[in-house]
Amino acid sequence: MHFEQSDGSIYTIDSARQFKLAIIKEFFKNLDFGSDSVANRLWPLGKDKSIVCDPNHQFGQPVITGTNIIAEAIYELYQAGEPPKFISELYDIDEEKVNDAISFCKMAA
């Protein structure tokens, strides 16, 4: 069985129906760990983007890092026809963060 990723890479399950280690390594790159070695944050688009799932913010819903702004709230404004520049001014955040929220919500849909 094969799983193709958005970057074109392909991960396979072996005959014992176990994932190859490569996919697990890729997933762990998007996690932050606390001092107790327990995962405490997920960066679904990667750590270079501003969307984070953190149980200490909005009950773990995807938010814009450093804020409590839920990505879906940004996306709903975008779907209603508001341009990213207006949304960034409304929330006083960088337009890049607005675009990250939009990208995340499109990917999750």
DSSP file (Angstrom, degrees, kcal/mol; ACC not computed):
  #  RESIDUE AA STRUCTURE BP1 BP2  ACC     N-H-->O    O-->H-N    N-H-->O    O-->H-N    TCO  KAPPA ALPHA  PHI   PSI    X-CA   Y-CA   Z-CA
    1    1 A M              0   0    0      0, 0.0    12,-2.2     0, 0.0     2,-0.3   0.000 360.0 360.0 360.0 137.3    0.0    0.0    0.0
    2    2 A H  E     -A   12   0A   0     10,-0.2     2,-0.5     2,-0.0    10,-0.2  -0.906 360.0-161.4-121.5 145.9    1.4    3.5   -0.9
    3    3 A F  E     -A   11   0A   0      8,-3.1     8,-2.9    -2,-0.3     2,-0.5  -0.982  12.7-152.9-125.2 118.1    0.6    7.0    0.3
    4    4 A E  E     -A   10   0A   0     -2,-0.5     6,-0.2     6,-0.2     2,-0.2  -0.784  11.5-147.6 -93.9 132.6    1.6    9.9   -1.9
    5    5 A Q    >   -     0   0    0      4,-3.3     3,-2.1    -2,-0.5    -1,-0.0  -0.474  29.0-103.8 -93.5 165.7    2.4   13.2   -0.1
    6    6 A S  T 3  S+     0   0    0      1,-0.3    -1,-0.1    -2,-0.2    -2,-0.0   0.764 120.9  57.8 -62.6 -25.0    1.8   16.7   -1.5
    7    7 A D  T 3  S-     0   0    0      2,-0.1    -1,-0.3     1,-0.0     3,-0.1   0.416 122.3-105.3 -85.8   3.8    5.5   17.1   -2.2
    8    8 A G  S <  S+     0   0    0     -3,-2.1    -2,-0.1     1,-0.3     2,-0.1   0.281  76.9 135.2  93.9 -11.0    5.4   14.0   -4.4
    9    9 A S        -     0   0    0     -5,-0.1    -4,-3.3     1,-0.0     2,-0.4  -0.399  44.4-143.6 -71.9 151.7    7.2   11.6   -2.0
   10   10 A I  E     -A    4   0A   0     -6,-0.2     2,-0.4    -3,-0.1    -6,-0.2  -0.961  10.3-163.4-122.5 131.7    5.6    8.2   -1.5
   11   11 A Y  E     -A    3   0A   0     -8,-2.9    -8,-3.1    -2,-0.4     2,-0.3  -0.906  11.8-158.8-112.6 142.4    5.4    6.2    1.7
   12   12 A T  E     -A    2   0A   0     -2,-0.4     8,-1.4   -10,-0.2     2,-0.5  -0.833  15.7-135.6-121.4 157.1    4.7    2.5    1.7
   13   13 A I  B     -B   19   0B   0    -12,-2.2     6,-0.2    -2,-0.3     4,-0.0  -0.935  31.2-131.7-105.9 133.2    3.5    0.0    4.2
   14   14 A D    >   -     0   0    0      4,-2.5     3,-2.4    -2,-0.5     4,-0.1  -0.088  35.4 -84.4 -78.5-177.2    5.5   -3.2    4.2
   15   15 A S  T 3  S+     0   0    0      1,-0.3    -1,-0.1     2,-0.2    -2,-0.0   0.715 130.2  57.9 -63.4 -20.9    4.1   -6.8    4.1
   16   16 A A  T 3  S-     0   0    0      2,-0.2    -1,-0.3     3,-0.0     3,-0.1   0.335 118.8-113.6 -87.9   7.5    3.5   -6.7    7.9
   17   17 A R  S <  S+     0   0    0     -3,-2.4     2,-0.4     1,-0.2    -2,-0.2   0.854  72.5 136.5  62.2  38.9    1.3   -3.6    7.3
   18   18 A Q        -     0   0    0     -4,-0.1    -4,-2.5     0, 0.0    -1,-0.2  -0.931  56.4-113.8-115.6 140.7    3.7   -1.4    9.2
   19   19 A F  B     -B   13   0B   0     -2,-0.4    -6,-0.2    -6,-0.2     2,-0.1  -0.374  32.4-109.7 -67.6 146.9    4.7    2.1    8.0
   20   20 A K    >>  -     0   0    0     -8,-1.4     3,-0.9     1,-0.1     4,-0.7  -0.452  31.6-112.5 -68.6 153.0    8.3    2.7    7.0
   21   21 A L  H 3> S+     0   0    0      1,-0.2     4,-2.3     2,-0.2     3,-0.3   0.741 106.1  76.6 -62.7 -25.6   10.1    4.8    9.5
   22   22 A A  H 3> S+     0   0    0      1,-0.2     4,-2.0     2,-0.2    -1,-0.2   0.879  92.8  49.8 -57.6 -42.3   10.4    7.8    7.0
   23   23 A I  H <> S+     0   0    0     -3,-0.9     4,-1.9     1,-0.2    -1,-0.2   0.863 110.3  50.9 -68.2 -33.8    6.8    8.9    7.4
   24   24 A I  H  X S+     0   0    0     -4,-0.7     4,-2.3    -3,-0.3    -1,-0.2   0.903 108.3  51.9 -69.1 -40.6    7.1    8.9   11.2
   25   25 A K  H  X S+     0   0    0     -4,-2.3     4,-1.1     1,-0.2    -2,-0.2   0.905 109.4  50.5 -61.0 -41.4   10.3   11.0   11.1
   26   26 A E  H  < S+     0   0    0     -4,-2.0     4,-0.4     1,-0.2     3,-0.4   0.904 110.3  49.7 -63.4 -41.8    8.5   13.5    8.9
   27   27 A F  H >< S+     0   0    0     -4,-1.9     3,-1.6     1,-0.2    -2,-0.2   0.904 106.0  55.8 -64.1 -42.4    5.6   13.7   11.3
   28   28 A F  H >< S+     0   0    0     -4,-2.3     3,-1.6     1,-0.3    -1,-0.2   0.758  93.8  69.2 -65.6 -24.6    7.8   14.2   14.3
   29   29 A K  T 3< S+     0   0    0     -4,-1.1    -1,-0.3    -3,-0.4    18,-0.2   0.762  97.3  53.8 -62.6 -23.4    9.4   17.3   12.7
   30   30 A N  T <  S+     0   0    0     -3,-1.6    13,-3.1    -4,-0.4     2,-0.3   0.229  96.1  87.4 -97.7  13.7    6.1   19.1   13.1
   31   31 A L  E <   -C   42   0C   0     -3,-1.6     2,-0.4    11,-0.2    11,-0.2  -0.856  59.8-151.7-113.3 148.3    5.9   18.4   16.9
   32   32 A D  E     -C   41   0C   0      9,-2.2     8,-2.8    -2,-0.3     9,-1.2  -0.927  17.1-151.3-109.8 144.3    7.2   20.3   19.9
   33   33 A F  E     -C   39   0C   0     -2,-0.4     6,-0.2     6,-0.3     2,-0.0  -0.916   6.0-134.3-118.3 143.0    7.9   18.4   23.0
   34   34 A G    >   -     0   0    0      4,-2.4     3,-2.1    -2,-0.4     7,-0.0  -0.208  41.5 -89.0 -81.4 179.2    7.8   19.6   26.6
   35   35 A S  T 3  S+     0   0    0      1,-0.3    -1,-0.1     2,-0.1    -2,-0.0   0.697 128.9  60.3 -64.0 -18.4   10.5   18.9   29.3
   36   36 A D  T 3  S-     0   0    0      2,-0.2    -1,-0.3     1,-0.0     3,-0.1   0.314 116.9-114.7 -90.2   8.4    8.6   15.7   30.1
   37   37 A S  S <  S+     0   0    0     -3,-2.1     2,-0.4     1,-0.3    -2,-0.1   0.680  74.2 132.9  65.7  21.2    9.2   14.5   26.5
   38   38 A V        -     0   0    0      1,-0.0    -4,-2.4     2,-0.0    -1,-0.3  -0.866  66.3-108.5-101.2 135.5    5.5   14.6   25.8
   39   39 A A  E     +C   33   0C   0     -2,-0.4    -6,-0.3    -6,-0.2     3,-0.1  -0.411  43.5 167.5 -60.8 129.9    4.3   16.2   22.5
   40   40 A N  E     +     0   0C   0     -8,-2.8     2,-0.3     1,-0.3    16,-0.3   0.426  57.2  34.2-127.0  -1.5    2.6   19.5   23.4
   41   41 A R  E     -C   32   0C   0     -9,-1.2    -9,-2.2    13,-0.1     2,-0.4  -0.976  57.1-158.0-154.8 140.8    2.2   21.3   20.1
   42   42 A L  E     -CD  31  53C   0     11,-2.2    11,-3.1    -2,-0.3   -11,-0.2  -0.984   4.7-161.0-121.2 131.0    1.6   20.3   16.5
   43   43 A W    >   -     0   0    0    -13,-3.1     3,-1.7    -2,-0.4     9,-0.2  -0.848  10.7-171.0-106.1  90.2    2.5   22.6   13.5
   44   44 A P  T 3  S+     0   0    0      0, 0.0    -1,-0.1     0, 0.0     8,-0.1   0.755  85.5  37.5 -61.9 -26.9    0.3   21.1   10.8
   45   45 A L  T 3  S-     0   0    0      6,-0.5     3,-0.2     1,-0.4     2,-0.1   0.395 128.5 -87.9 -99.7   1.2    1.9   23.1    8.0
   46   46 A G    X   -     0   0    0     -3,-1.7     3,-1.7     5,-0.2    -1,-0.4  -0.183  43.8 -78.5 104.1 158.1    5.4   22.8    9.4
   47   47 A K  T 3  S+     0   0    0      1,-0.3    -1,-0.1   -18,-0.2   -17,-0.0   0.596 122.8  68.2 -71.5 -10.5    7.2   25.0   11.9
   48   48 A D  T 3  S+     0   0    0     -3,-0.2    -1,-0.3    -5,-0.1     2,-0.2   0.490  94.3  70.4 -85.8  -2.2    8.0   27.6    9.2
   49   49 A K  S <  S-     0   0    0     -3,-1.7    48,-0.1     2,-0.2    -3,-0.1  -0.672  85.7-122.6-109.6 168.1    4.3   28.5    9.0
   50   50 A S  S    S+     0   0    0     -2,-0.2    15,-3.3    46,-0.2     2,-0.5   0.290  75.0 103.1 -99.6  10.3    2.2   30.3   11.7
   51   51 A I  E     + E   0  64C   0     -5,-0.3    -6,-0.5    13,-0.2     2,-0.3  -0.824  45.0 170.6 -97.8 129.2   -0.6   27.7   12.3
   52   52 A V  E     - E   0  63C   0     11,-2.5    11,-2.6    -2,-0.5     2,-0.6  -0.988  31.3-145.0-138.0 144.9   -0.3   25.7   15.5
   53   53 A C  E     +DE  42  62C   0    -11,-3.1   -11,-2.2    -2,-0.3     8,-0.1  -0.951  33.5 164.8-107.8 111.6   -2.4   23.3   17.5
   54   54 A D    >   -     0   0    0     -2,-0.6     3,-2.6     7,-0.6     6,-1.1  -0.987  38.2-144.6-133.5 119.6   -1.7   23.9   21.1
   55   55 A P  T 3  S+     0   0    0      0, 0.0     4,-0.3     0, 0.0     6,-0.1   0.671 101.0  63.6 -61.2 -14.1   -4.0   22.5   23.9
   56   56 A N  T 3  S+     0   0    0    -16,-0.3     2,-0.4     1,-0.1    -3,-0.0   0.490 100.7  58.6 -85.9  -2.5   -3.2   25.7   25.9
   57   57 A H  S X  S-     0   0    0     -3,-2.6     3,-1.6     1,-0.1    -3,-0.4  -0.981 126.6 -22.3-131.4 120.8   -4.9   27.9   23.2
   58   58 A Q  G >  S-     0   0    0     -2,-0.4     3,-2.0     1,-0.3    -2,-0.1   0.838 115.5 -65.9  51.5  40.2   -8.5   27.5   22.1
   59   59 A F  G 3  S-     0   0    0     -4,-0.3    -1,-0.3     1,-0.3    -3,-0.1   0.780  98.5 -53.4  56.5  30.3   -8.7   23.9   23.4
   60   60 A G  G <  S+     0   0    0     -3,-1.6    -1,-0.3    -6,-1.1    -2,-0.2   0.476  95.9 145.3  87.4   2.0   -6.2   22.8   20.7
   61   61 A Q    <   -     0   0    0     -3,-2.0    -7,-0.6    -4,-0.3    -1,-0.3  -0.385  65.9 -85.3 -67.2 152.9   -7.9   24.2   17.7
   62   62 A P  E     +E   53   0C   0      0, 0.0     9,-2.5     0, 0.0    10,-0.4  -0.438  62.6 170.3 -62.7 123.0   -5.6   25.4   15.0
   63   63 A V  E     -EF  52  70C   0    -11,-2.6   -11,-2.5    -2,-0.3     2,-0.5  -0.813  42.7 -93.2-127.4 167.7   -4.7   29.0   15.8
   64   64 A I  E >   -E   51   0C   0      5,-2.0     3,-1.9    -2,-0.3     5,-0.4  -0.751  58.4-101.6 -81.2 126.6   -2.3   31.6   14.5
   65   65 A T  T 3  S+     0   0    0    -15,-3.3     3,-0.1    -2,-0.5    -1,-0.1  -0.133 105.5  21.0 -54.1 140.3    0.8   31.3   16.7
   66   66 A G  T 3  S+     0   0    0      1,-0.3    -1,-0.3    -3,-0.0     2,-0.3   0.460 120.0  68.1  80.7   1.4    1.2   33.9   19.4
   67   67 A T  S <  S-     0   0    0     -3,-1.9    -1,-0.3     2,-0.1    -4,-0.1  -0.799  79.4-126.7-136.3 177.3   -2.6   34.6   19.3
   68   68 A N        +     0   0    0     -2,-0.3     2,-0.6    -3,-0.1    -3,-0.1   0.030  64.6 132.0-111.3  22.4   -5.9   33.0   20.1
   69   69 A I        -     0   0    0     -5,-0.4    -5,-2.0    22,-0.1     2,-0.3  -0.663  55.9-134.2 -80.1 118.3   -7.2   33.7   16.6
   70   70 A I  B >>  -F   63   0C   0     -2,-0.6     4,-1.2    -7,-0.2     3,-1.0  -0.551   7.0-134.7 -75.9 133.0   -8.7   30.5   15.2
   71   71 A A  H 3> S+     0   0    0     -9,-2.5     4,-2.2    -2,-0.3     3,-0.2   0.851 104.5  59.5 -55.6 -37.3   -7.7   29.8   11.7
   72   72 A E  H 3> S+     0   0    0    -10,-0.4     4,-2.5     1,-0.2    -1,-0.3   0.837  98.6  57.5 -64.3 -33.0  -11.2   29.0   10.7
   73   73 A A  H <> S+     0   0    0     -3,-1.0     4,-1.5     2,-0.2    -1,-0.2   0.904 108.8  46.4 -63.7 -40.7  -12.4   32.5   11.7
   74   74 A I  H  X S+     0   0    0     -4,-1.2     4,-2.1     1,-0.2    -2,-0.2   0.930 112.5  50.6 -63.2 -46.3   -9.9   33.9    9.2
   75   75 A Y  H  X S+     0   0    0     -4,-2.2     4,-2.9     1,-0.2    -2,-0.2   0.872 105.7  55.1 -63.6 -38.7  -11.0   31.5    6.6
   76   76 A E  H  X S+     0   0    0     -4,-2.5     4,-1.5     2,-0.2    -1,-0.2   0.892 108.5  48.6 -63.6 -39.2  -14.7   32.3    7.0
   77   77 A L  H  <>S+     0   0    0     -4,-1.5     5,-2.2     2,-0.2     4,-0.2   0.917 111.9  49.9 -63.8 -42.6  -14.0   36.0    6.4
   78   78 A Y  H ><5S+     0   0    0     -4,-2.1     3,-1.6     1,-0.2    -2,-0.2   0.920 109.6  50.3 -61.1 -45.1  -12.0   35.0    3.3
   79   79 A Q  H 3<5S+     0   0    0     -4,-2.9    -1,-0.2     1,-0.3    -2,-0.2   0.798 103.3  61.0 -64.6 -28.0  -14.8   32.8    2.0
   80   80 A A  T 3<5S-     0   0    0     -4,-1.5    -1,-0.3    -5,-0.2    -2,-0.2   0.502 128.4 -97.5 -77.9  -2.6  -17.2   35.7    2.6
   81   81 A G  T < 5S+     0   0    0     -3,-1.6    -3,-0.2     1,-0.3    -2,-0.1   0.474  75.3 143.1 104.8   2.5  -15.2   37.7    0.1
   82   82 A E      < -     0   0    0     -5,-2.2    -1,-0.3    -6,-0.2    -2,-0.1  -0.601  50.5-121.9 -77.6 134.6  -12.9   39.8    2.4
   83   83 A P     >  -     0   0    0      0, 0.0     4,-2.1     0, 0.0     3,-0.5  -0.434  19.5-116.1 -74.2 150.2   -9.4   40.2    0.9
   84   84 A P  H  > S+     0   0    0      0, 0.0     4,-2.6     0, 0.0     5,-0.2   0.846 114.3  58.0 -53.8 -37.2   -6.4   39.0    3.0
   85   85 A K  H  > S+     0   0    0      1,-0.2     4,-1.8     2,-0.2     5,-0.2   0.924 107.8  46.2 -61.7 -43.8   -5.0   42.5    3.4
   86   86 A F  H  > S+     0   0    0     -3,-0.5     4,-2.6     2,-0.2    -1,-0.2   0.911 112.4  50.8 -63.2 -42.8   -8.3   43.7    5.0
   87   87 A I  H  X S+     0   0    0     -4,-2.1     4,-2.2     1,-0.2    -2,-0.2   0.900 108.6  51.9 -63.2 -41.0   -8.3   40.6    7.3
   88   88 A S  H  X>S+     0   0    0     -4,-2.6     5,-2.2     1,-0.2     4,-0.8   0.887 112.4  45.7 -64.2 -37.9   -4.8   41.3    8.4
   89   89 A E  H  <5S+     0   0    0     -4,-1.8    -2,-0.2     3,-0.2    -1,-0.2   0.885 110.5  54.1 -70.3 -38.7   -5.6   44.9    9.2
   90   90 A L  H  <5S+     0   0    0     -4,-2.6    -2,-0.2     1,-0.2    -1,-0.2   0.905 119.9  31.7 -61.1 -43.5   -8.8   43.8   11.1
   91   91 A Y  H  <5S-     0   0    0     -4,-2.2    -1,-0.2    -5,-0.1    -2,-0.2   0.461 106.4-124.2 -94.5  -3.3   -6.9   41.4   13.3
   92   92 A D  T  <5 +     0   0    0     -4,-0.8     2,-0.3     1,-0.2    -3,-0.2   0.938  69.0 123.4  56.2  51.1   -3.6   43.4   13.4
   93   93 A I      < -     0   0    0     -5,-2.2    -1,-0.2    -6,-0.1    -2,-0.1  -0.888  69.9 -81.8-132.2 164.2   -1.5   40.5   12.1
   94   94 A D    >>  -     0   0    0     -2,-0.3     4,-1.4     1,-0.1     3,-0.6  -0.348  33.3-126.0 -65.1 146.2    0.8   40.0    9.2
   95   95 A E  H 3> S+     0   0    0      1,-0.2     4,-2.5     2,-0.2     5,-0.2   0.821 110.5  63.7 -62.0 -30.8   -0.9   39.2    5.8
   96   96 A E  H 3> S+     0   0    0      1,-0.2     4,-2.0     2,-0.2    -1,-0.2   0.881 100.7  51.1 -61.0 -38.0    1.4   36.1    5.6
   97   97 A K  H <> S+     0   0    0     -3,-0.6     4,-2.2     2,-0.2    -1,-0.2   0.873 108.2  52.1 -67.6 -37.2   -0.3   34.7    8.8
   98   98 A V  H  X S+     0   0    0     -4,-1.4     4,-2.3     1,-0.2    -2,-0.2   0.933 109.9  48.9 -62.1 -45.3   -3.7   35.3    7.1
   99   99 A N  H  X S+     0   0    0     -4,-2.5     4,-2.7     1,-0.2    -2,-0.2   0.855 108.2  54.2 -64.3 -35.0   -2.5   33.4    4.1
  100  100 A D  H  X S+     0   0    0     -4,-2.0     4,-2.7     2,-0.2    -1,-0.2   0.927 109.1  48.3 -62.7 -44.1   -1.2   30.5    6.3
  101  101 A A  H  X S+     0   0    0     -4,-2.2     4,-2.3     2,-0.2    -2,-0.2   0.908 112.6  48.1 -62.7 -41.8   -4.7   30.2    7.9
  102  102 A I  H  X S+     0   0    0     -4,-2.3     4,-2.4     2,-0.2     5,-0.2   0.935 112.5  48.6 -63.5 -46.7   -6.4   30.2    4.5
  103  103 A S  H  X S+     0   0    0     -4,-2.7     4,-2.3     1,-0.2    -2,-0.2   0.911 111.5  50.1 -60.4 -43.6   -3.9   27.6    3.2
  104  104 A F  H  X S+     0   0    0     -4,-2.7     4,-2.4     1,-0.2    -1,-0.2   0.942 111.7  46.9 -61.1 -47.8   -4.4   25.4    6.2
  105  105 A C  H  X S+     0   0    0     -4,-2.3     4,-1.1     1,-0.2    -1,-0.2   0.865 111.8  50.3 -66.1 -36.3   -8.2   25.5    6.0
  106  106 A K  H  < S+     0   0    0     -4,-2.4     3,-0.3     1,-0.2    -1,-0.2   0.915 112.9  47.5 -64.9 -41.2   -8.2   24.8    2.3
  107  107 A M  H  < S+     0   0    0     -4,-2.3    -2,-0.2     1,-0.2    -1,-0.2   0.873 112.3  49.2 -66.8 -37.4   -5.9   21.8    2.9
  108  108 A A  H  <        0   0    0     -4,-2.4    -1,-0.2     1,-0.2    -2,-0.2   0.675 360.0 360.0 -77.4 -17.6   -8.1   20.5    5.8
  109  109 A A     <        0   0    0     -4,-1.1    -1,-0.2    -3,-0.3    -2,-0.1   0.490 360.0 360.0 -71.8 360.0  -11.3   20.8    3.8
